[in-house]
Amino acid sequence: MITSKGFSTGLYGYQVEYWKDGKDPSMEEIFRTCANAGMQALEIDPTPELLSLAKQFGLAVSGSYIGLQLHEPFESLNIEETVLPVAKRLAEAGATDLVINADPKGGWDAPELKTEEEFKQQGVNLTRIADAVRGHDLKVSMHNHASDKHNAEGDLRSVIEYASQEVGLCVDTGWAHVAGMNPVDMLKAYPDRIYAFHFRNQFGRVPSENLSVGEVDMKELLAVASEINYNGWLTFELLHEEATNAKQTLEEATASSIAYLNACIKELG
């Protein structure tokens, strides 16, 4: 049975709802929406202001997500400013997860194919980051965000072949599917390296409305997560794009997704 820490969420999808209307996101409104939907934690950089706001709504902090050009030389990452202060804030907030994204070579608009040497560099950099934050008792994982199979498989090798055993995987179910990889297979192949999740379902490259619909078999994924004794946070990254054609609000989609995963977990016994 899954003995998770509970449900958490990243905030990107909520911020997008404001940007669609040309507005600046309101963290207070977003935190209230997450709490109303049944969320128990947030994936944020817990600055004093955001941590205080989260506590107002009874929300914990699960971890933080940091995007880095991991394929570049370690010194260029400047972790003294980009990573270490966040890690310290996470530890002080009682969080567990430091999620590092391997940002695309060439930028988000025109990602390029990384070389094997660059994938190796990513592993070296992840190992050094894990070394640097060891005193904070955090799980360091790489988040898969590549939308093509070459980079997705290479990013995976960065952890499995080129990083220390301290470094794990944050399995983003949506991006894995987009890149032509089965997230269930990732759990089966690397059970000891699954440290975190970002849950999203998909119809091809289009995010689905909520986790109960789409081409990713969430029931099977949770069953395998149970088999490998996963006990971390179940973190959402729902996103309503125009092509999603969502009938639910994001708050409603979050609430229905929580209910669906809870029902799946109950079935597992």
Summary of the structure (lengths in Angstrom):
residues: 269
radius of gyration: 17.5
end to end distance: 6.2
largest distance: 48.3
contacts: 932
relative contact order: 0.15
helix: 47%
strand: 17%
